[in-house]
């Protein structure tokens, strides 16, 4: 991706957080020796290092941050530095000015002086003292210190018992620091402490949802990061853990997953249970996990959310069987639960892999009947059925089903349908399709797409007469054959829009239409229209002002 438009390649939530960090001055240094490799420091819950490499065309070749975030390609610190770098490249001057090289200055001080400086800073900034004490806590105190730190940051961010969206990131700084330490423990091979630290994050953060505005997704981000940290710690060290250590970690994670706080937030519960699945090669741990899954299934009722939870239980049971008992046992489990759509889809995809197209048809047709109340699922089974007809070379059934899907607002099947006919057959088929669409009370967007594809300008102009606003999108298809009619329709739509407007925002919208009209039909036509509107709306000075801005 290019630096000039890097925003298009980064998740909007990360992008927004990165922009906030940049604008709030969290990028405290940005240095380069060759205008291609850049190194930056970003202040967050810790000070993180970001490294960015560009080529001669300002294409981003590499982007790295040493923060623990691993749920996407870019983190907010990288986004903040990219904003700073783009700003520097655009304005031609440094976006971040650092008067002194801090590393060099500190290196020149002796130990006693450094201790004095740190104590002085800690005295002025209590937050720094907390961070330092946490950073260098003894192993025995780490869990206790983490718990205290997480809660302190959360409590300090509260205002009248509530945390608004602007203070959510501040509230979560203790959790971020704890997860950073957990990642350090993973690198040191201390998976047990890493898991315990990440577990400490979960309870206070999930409870935050009840008294914070998480519209920026900060809580979800930390919860997902904590669970992924637990999974990473377990996966990395599993082979080096003895039976006793495996059992201890399993029970800690299972206990967390079963806490009442996850009622209503079952996705996180099942992500934790999914980590427990890693231990299922141990018969006693597998038995314990499966027992808890059965209890969760029995506990669930019949509401939509509870049915969803039952499905998640079944999927976990399937994955355990597939992992431990092999494909034959897994297949039996699939067919035992075939009425659940996820398992029906597994059976269909396996049948496709095995070229058993008759089985695909059988499963798809029965699925359409079982799930007839669920339009999306019925559509999915029809698409699988079409795939089977394709593989079987069944042209007649392909035609019938493609036509049905087309009239269910699936334009992608238009091209498929067209390919199933010879050129001399298609004209008659197309006529029948158009006629059928025109008999419907409301024509779908598919009808318009077909008219555009086949350049049926007569039908397009008639459709625009009935639906005047569509002239804005469809006029390009009419310019050659119906220039005057399209011109009249466009003017008529602009006049109708002007009549229904009485405020400046509305006038600006009308003027945007006029600008589009000008590009389409030329300056002479647009000036004539503007003159008419000026004459008609002399008593609306705001509208006259906006019309005068059109160039």
C-alpha positions, 0 to 999 in steps of 0.5 A: 500500500502507498503512504498517500492512501494508507487509510484505505488498507487499515480497519476503521476502528484502528485508524480512528484510534491511531488518528487520535493518538497522532493528534494528541501528540502520542508520537513523541519521536520520528527519525530517519537517516535515509528518508526510507527507513523510519523509527518512531516512539509512541506513548501508550500504556507503555512507550512502543517502538514503531519501524516503517520502511518505504521504497522510492515511490513511498510504498510501505514495504514493512511496518512493525510495532513491538506492542502485544497487539496481534489481532490484525495486520496493523495496530493503533501505534503504527497507524499513528506513526503513518499519520505522522509520516504522511503529514511530514511528507505532505507538509515537507517539514518534520511532524514530530520535533525532538530537541534532545536525543533522550537515549544519549542524554540518559546514557551520559548520567551516572546511576545515582543521578538516574535514580534521583531523576526517576524518583523526582519524576515519580514524585511529580507523576504518580502514574509513572511510579505505578508503572515502574513498581509494576514493571519491576514487581517480584514474581510472587507479587505480579498477579496481585500487582496486576489486579490492583493496577487494572482496577486502579486505572478503571476506577480513576477513569470513572465519572459519577460511576460511568466511563464515557467513550473518551476515557475508555482507553485510559481505563484500559491502560492497566489491562494493556500493561498487564497483557504486555507483561504476559507476552514478556512471560511467554517469551521467557517460557513462563506460560503459567504466569502469562495465562494467570496475568491474562486471566486477571484482565478478563473479569474487571474488563468484562464488567466494565461493559455495564458502566461504560460507553464502548462505542469505540470497541476498546473493551472488545479489543482488550477482551479479544487480546487477553483471550488470544494471549491465553491461547498463545501461551498455552499453544506455545508451551503445551509440549513442555508442560508436565501433566500436573501443569497442564491440568492446572492451566486447563482448570484455571481457564475452564473456571474462568469460562464458566463464570456467570459474568459471561452470560450474555457474552457467550462468544468470549465464553466459547473462545475460552472453552476453545482454548480448553479444547487444546488440552483434550488429548488428555482423556481426563481433561477431555471428559471434564470439558465434555461434561461441562459442554453437556451441562451448558447445552442442557441449561440453554433454553429455546430463545434465539441466543440460547439456540446459538449457544447450543450450536456453539456447544455442538461445534466444540464437541465436533472439533474435539471428536475430530481432533481425538477420534478421527474423521469417521467419528466426526462424520457420524457426529455431523449426520447426527446433528444434520438439522443444525445448519452448520453441520448440514453445510459441513456434510455438503462441503464434504460431499462436494469434496468427494464428488458425491453430487447426489448427496449434495442434492439430497442434503440441499433439498432437505435443508430447504424444507427444514429451514423454510422459515429462514430465507438466508439458509434456504438461499444458501442450500439453493446455491449448493444445489445449483453447484451440484447441477453444475458439476453434474452438467444438468443444464435444464435444472441449472436454467430453472434454478438460476432463473429462480435465484435471479428473481430472488434478487441475485444478479450474479446468476444472470451471467450464469443463466445467459451462458446456458443458452446459445446466442440465437436462443437468448433473445427470446429468453431475455424478452421473457425475463424482462416481461416477467420483471415488468409484471411485478409490482416492484421491480428489483435492482436486478431488473435495472442491472439487466437493462444496463447490461443489455443496453435496453435504453427504451426500458431505461427511459420508461423506468426513469419516467416512473422513478425520477430520482434514478435519472441521476444514476442512469442518465449515462445510458441515455445520452446517445439515444435519448438525450432530450428526454434525459435532459428533461427528466433531469431538469424535472427532478432538480425542480421537484427537489428545489420545490421541496426544500426550505433550508440551506442544507437542502439548497446545497443538495440541490446545487450538487444535483445541478453540478452533476447535471452540468457535467452531464449536459454541459454549461449552456444547459446548466446556465439556462437552468440556473437562470430559471431557478434564480428567477423563480426563487428570488424570495429565497436569498439563501438559495440564490447564494448557493446557486451563485457558488456553482462554477 
